[in-house]
Amino acid sequence: MNDEQSLDFLKDKANTLEKEVRDNDRHIERWVRALANGEDPGRVIEGLQDYQNRQLSLMFELGKTEAKIEDLENRIREHADHEREQALAQDFAEGQPIAQEDYLDWIRPALEAPAPGEERPQDERHPHYEGEDRMLQEMHREDREPEDYLDWWKR
């Protein structure tokens, strides 16, 4: 049984319970009129208690059934929304061009760079080390050590 069939079954059950509640109300009214007409109060109260207990049971069952109906309707609505969202996402994805490049190309040099302890030969070094190399050449041209550049403000 799928959700739609379950929902129809629960709605039929709720309608039946509502009808029984209305019938029970009529029986209670009949017992109240019997009490007003002067019938035996003990017998009338006994009859009223029976119908009141039945009424409480019916109302409880009706409340549970209506809660199940509401839950099932929400589940059906969410399922339909989910299917609609998937269809829209698929339509959107089909309309998008397929990427010919990797959008993470900018990080690849850092990932492929050797560990800090291992050095590559000069011809294999990555271009972003060129600035460092130029700075070292300039320092050696001026006969300075890299540590001297760190203490330039102390002079």
PyMOL commands that set and color helices and strands:
alter all, ss='L'
color gray80, all
select helices_A, chain A and resi 3-36+41-95+105-112+122-124+127-141+146-150+152-154
alter helices_A, ss='H'
color red, helices_A
deselect
rebuild
show_as cartoon
